[in-house]
Amino acid sequence: MPSPNIWIAASDNDIQSVARFLSQDPTSVNSRDGNGYTPIHAAVSYNHIPLLRSLVRTHGGDVNVQDNEGDTPLFVAETVEVTRVLVEELGADVGHRNGLGLTAADTIEEDGQFPLVAAYLRGLGAAAVAAGEDEEGGEGGATTYPKPPPGVSVDLSAAEDVSETLPPVDDALRRRIEELAAREDFNSEETQRELRSLVTRAVYDHVVDTGVERSIRPRQEGGST
């Protein structure tokens, strides 16, 4: 059965219905339902990465479109792979603050369900600060985002072929990430180095290993019927 609206179509990864709605109204790529939820939010929340790329690159969707609370799609990211696509490929604004004055990193960290995503975003913020300090007074430089250490790579295309969300993070790893995030010297070089090591190991274990069975935990329902 065809999806009744573009928000549910995007949540269900119903590409044909999404294309139909966009052919009827190209501006619907950024359209909001009653809660301000957009097709881009839906694609991100449900980890539909090819659809996300198409909505932004092909159909001109705004990667920083806001819902009624001021949350951009980055705020509903649940996996490291979709977060990396948003930030590193599509240029999502990691510094954007919602109506409560919180960034995506703040919101995801408070939620507590996706520590790897929160840690990744925190690492980006620390890297941006460090880059600014190294520019010797230069302004307007492009932010350089951290990559995995040499010898470790994340194949996003392979990760897209598996199920939608990551498996539960190992309890010991979760606790260690939370301990690092709570440290007063969080932005120090030593702490950031350890954090990058933990995140890289976790990403390798849970994202690159596409043989791991994964379960679906949607963040919210995709729009109104």
C-alpha positions as a Python dict, from the first residue, in 0.01 Angstrom:
ca = {
    (1, 'M'): (0, 0, 0),
    (2, 'P'): (139, 346, -89),
    (3, 'S'): (237, 563, 205),
    (4, 'P'): (-28, 822, 299),
    (5, 'N'): (217, 1110, 332),
    (6, 'I'): (579, 1197, 269),
    (7, 'W'): (682, 1176, 635),
    (8, 'I'): (566, 817, 675),
    (9, 'A'): (709, 734, 332),
    (10, 'A'): (1050, 862, 443),
    (11, 'S'): (1027, 675, 775),
    (12, 'D'): (944, 353, 590),
    (13, 'N'): (1214, 411, 328),
    (14, 'D'): (935, 398, 69),
    (15, 'I'): (1144, 560, -202),
    (16, 'Q'): (877, 534, -472),
    (17, 'S'): (620, 716, -260),
    (18, 'V'): (874, 979, -158),
    (19, 'A'): (953, 1040, -526),
    (20, 'R'): (582, 1064, -605),
    (21, 'F'): (522, 1325, -336),
    (22, 'L'): (826, 1524, -447),
    (23, 'S'): (715, 1516, -811),
    (24, 'Q'): (382, 1662, -704),
    (25, 'D'): (541, 1925, -480),
    (26, 'P'): (921, 1964, -485),
    (27, 'T'): (906, 2193, -179),
    (28, 'S'): (773, 1905, 32),
    (29, 'V'): (1133, 1790, 84),
    (30, 'N'): (1145, 2044, 368),
    (31, 'S'): (777, 2022, 465),
    (32, 'R'): (680, 1981, 831),
    (33, 'D'): (403, 1776, 984),
    (34, 'G'): (212, 1894, 1292),
    (35, 'N'): (520, 1850, 1511),
    (36, 'G'): (759, 2009, 1265),
    (37, 'Y'): (890, 1666, 1166),
    (38, 'T'): (1035, 1666, 812),
    (39, 'P'): (1121, 1389, 563),
    (40, 'I'): (1488, 1457, 634),
    (41, 'H'): (1436, 1410, 1008),
    (42, 'A'): (1260, 1082, 929),
    (43, 'A'): (1537, 954, 700),
    (44, 'V'): (1799, 1035, 964),
    (45, 'S'): (1607, 891, 1259),
    (46, 'Y'): (1552, 561, 1079),
    (47, 'N'): (1907, 554, 937),
    (48, 'H'): (1796, 555, 571),
    (49, 'I'): (2124, 692, 442),
    (50, 'P'): (2076, 662, 62),
    (51, 'L'): (1737, 834, 98),
    (52, 'L'): (1895, 1106, 312),
    (53, 'R'): (2160, 1173, 49),
    (54, 'S'): (1895, 1190, -221),
    (55, 'L'): (1672, 1428, -26),
    (56, 'V'): (1959, 1670, 33),
    (57, 'R'): (2175, 1635, -278),
    (58, 'T'): (1920, 1560, -547),
    (59, 'H'): (1608, 1733, -419),
    (60, 'G'): (1768, 2032, -246),
    (61, 'G'): (1661, 1950, 108),
    (62, 'D'): (1797, 2162, 393),
    (63, 'V'): (2024, 1945, 608),
    (64, 'N'): (1975, 2198, 890),
    (65, 'V'): (1596, 2225, 864),
    (66, 'Q'): (1438, 2270, 1209),
    (67, 'D'): (1133, 2113, 1370),
    (68, 'N'): (902, 2297, 1609),
    (69, 'E'): (1156, 2263, 1892),
    (70, 'G'): (1442, 2394, 1683),
    (71, 'D'): (1596, 2046, 1645),
    (72, 'T'): (1774, 1981, 1316),
    (73, 'P'): (1799, 1627, 1171),
    (74, 'L'): (2133, 1587, 1351),
    (75, 'F'): (1943, 1586, 1683),
    (76, 'V'): (1762, 1262, 1592),
    (77, 'A'): (2067, 1070, 1467),
    (78, 'E'): (2097, 730, 1634),
    (79, 'T'): (2399, 580, 1461),
    (80, 'V'): (2755, 690, 1402),
    (81, 'E'): (2731, 621, 1029),
    (82, 'V'): (2435, 852, 966),
    (83, 'T'): (2593, 1117, 1190),
    (84, 'R'): (2912, 1107, 987),
    (85, 'V'): (2716, 1142, 662),
    (86, 'L'): (2529, 1442, 802),
    (87, 'V'): (2841, 1619, 924),
    (88, 'E'): (3123, 1513, 693),
    (89, 'E'): (2932, 1475, 365),
    (90, 'L'): (2630, 1703, 389),
    (91, 'G'): (2761, 1982, 611),
    (92, 'A'): (2524, 1964, 908),
    (93, 'D'): (2587, 2237, 1165),
    (94, 'V'): (2719, 2067, 1481),
    (95, 'G'): (2707, 2395, 1671),
    (96, 'H'): (2336, 2465, 1612),
    (97, 'R'): (2133, 2515, 1932),
    (98, 'N'): (1764, 2434, 1960),
    (99, 'G'): (1495, 2629, 2140),
    (100, 'L'): (1631, 2512, 2476),
    (101, 'G'): (1980, 2629, 2390),
    (102, 'L'): (2111, 2272, 2351),
    (103, 'T'): (2329, 2135, 2074),
    (104, 'A'): (2275, 1793, 1919),
    (105, 'A'): (2561, 1659, 2132),
    (106, 'D'): (2394, 1797, 2447),
    (107, 'T'): (2056, 1648, 2357),
    (108, 'I'): (2184, 1304, 2258),
    (109, 'E'): (2411, 1290, 2562),
    (110, 'E'): (2121, 1375, 2794),
    (111, 'D'): (1906, 1108, 2630),
    (112, 'G'): (2172, 853, 2716),
    (113, 'Q'): (2069, 597, 2454),
    (114, 'F'): (2339, 660, 2195),
    (115, 'P'): (2672, 728, 2371),
    (116, 'L'): (2880, 661, 2060),
    (117, 'V'): (2695, 933, 1867),
    (118, 'A'): (2733, 1176, 2158),
    (119, 'A'): (3101, 1095, 2194),
    (120, 'Y'): (3159, 1141, 1820),
    (121, 'L'): (2991, 1483, 1826),
    (122, 'R'): (3183, 1585, 2138),
    (123, 'G'): (3501, 1488, 1961),
    (124, 'L'): (3410, 1714, 1669),
    (125, 'G'): (3361, 2006, 1904),
    (126, 'A'): (3695, 1951, 2071),
    (127, 'A'): (3866, 1918, 1734),
    (128, 'A'): (3711, 2246, 1618),
    (129, 'V'): (3836, 2424, 1930),
    (130, 'A'): (4184, 2279, 1885),
    (131, 'A'): (4186, 2379, 1518),
    (132, 'G'): (4092, 2734, 1610),
    (133, 'E'): (4373, 2754, 1864),
    (134, 'D'): (4624, 2633, 1606),
    (135, 'E'): (4536, 2892, 1343),
    (136, 'E'): (4745, 3172, 1498),
    (137, 'G'): (4468, 3427, 1483),
    (138, 'G'): (4328, 3321, 1145),
    (139, 'E'): (3953, 3351, 1094),
    (140, 'G'): (3700, 3169, 882),
    (141, 'G'): (3901, 2849, 843),
    (142, 'A'): (3711, 2536, 754),
    (143, 'T'): (3656, 2289, 1037),
    (144, 'T'): (3857, 1970, 1000),
    (145, 'Y'): (3674, 1670, 1137),
    (146, 'P'): (3860, 1382, 1298),
    (147, 'K'): (3907, 1062, 1101),
    (148, 'P'): (3975, 714, 1238),
    (149, 'P'): (4343, 643, 1315),
    (150, 'P'): (4565, 498, 1040),
    (151, 'G'): (4483, 139, 962),
    (152, 'V'): (4117, 170, 1068),
    (153, 'S'): (3842, 261, 821),
    (154, 'V'): (3464, 268, 832),
    (155, 'D'): (3291, 148, 516),
    (156, 'L'): (2963, 339, 524),
    (157, 'S'): (2837, 180, 204),
    (158, 'A'): (2869, -163, 358),
    (159, 'A'): (2706, -47, 680),
    (160, 'E'): (2404, 83, 489),
    (161, 'D'): (2320, -269, 374),
    (162, 'V'): (2259, -398, 728),
    (163, 'S'): (1971, -332, 965),
    (164, 'E'): (1884, 11, 1095),
    (165, 'T'): (2048, 63, 1436),
    (166, 'L'): (2352, -41, 1634),
    (167, 'P'): (2340, -324, 1886),
    (168, 'P'): (2362, -241, 2255),
    (169, 'V'): (2699, -99, 2348),
    (170, 'D'): (2910, -307, 2582),
    (171, 'D'): (2837, -190, 2939),
    (172, 'A'): (3203, -143, 3027),
    (173, 'L'): (3261, 63, 2712),
    (174, 'R'): (2951, 272, 2779),
    (175, 'R'): (3066, 343, 3135),
    (176, 'R'): (3414, 442, 3018),
    (177, 'I'): (3274, 682, 2755),
    (178, 'E'): (3045, 837, 3016),
    (179, 'E'): (3337, 873, 3259),
    (180, 'L'): (3544, 1051, 2997),
    (181, 'A'): (3256, 1282, 2905),
    (182, 'A'): (3217, 1382, 3272),
    (183, 'R'): (3585, 1467, 3327),
    (184, 'E'): (3681, 1828, 3384),
    (185, 'D'): (3971, 1785, 3143),
    (186, 'F'): (3742, 1647, 2870),
    (187, 'N'): (3897, 1875, 2607),
    (188, 'S'): (4256, 1787, 2698),
    (189, 'E'): (4469, 1613, 2439),
    (190, 'E'): (4510, 1301, 2655),
    (191, 'T'): (4136, 1261, 2721),
    (192, 'Q'): (4045, 1324, 2358),
    (193, 'R'): (4303, 1070, 2244),
    (194, 'E'): (4152, 807, 2473),
    (195, 'L'): (3799, 900, 2360),
    (196, 'R'): (3894, 867, 1993),
    (197, 'S'): (4044, 529, 2065),
    (198, 'L'): (3727, 409, 2239),
    (199, 'V'): (3498, 541, 1967),
    (200, 'T'): (3713, 393, 1690),
    (201, 'R'): (3712, 53, 1859),
    (202, 'A'): (3336, 68, 1915),
    (203, 'V'): (3266, 180, 1558),
    (204, 'Y'): (3485, -99, 1424),
    (205, 'D'): (3316, -359, 1647),
    (206, 'H'): (2958, -247, 1588),
    (207, 'V'): (2951, -79, 1246),
    (208, 'V'): (3221, -238, 1035),
    (209, 'D'): (3128, -585, 1156),
    (210, 'T'): (2824, -617, 930),
    (211, 'G'): (2770, -973, 1042),
    (212, 'V'): (2631, -856, 1375),
    (213, 'E'): (2253, -886, 1402),
    (214, 'R'): (2098, -551, 1492),
    (215, 'S'): (1756, -451, 1622),
    (216, 'I'): (1536, -154, 1538),
    (217, 'R'): (1450, 109, 1801),
    (218, 'P'): (1277, 402, 1630),
    (219, 'R'): (1307, 739, 1799),
    (220, 'Q'): (952, 848, 1711),
    (221, 'E'): (669, 780, 1475),
    (222, 'G'): (711, 933, 1132),
    (223, 'G'): (449, 1201, 1099),
    (224, 'S'): (73, 1203, 1118),
    (225, 'T'): (-159, 996, 905),
}
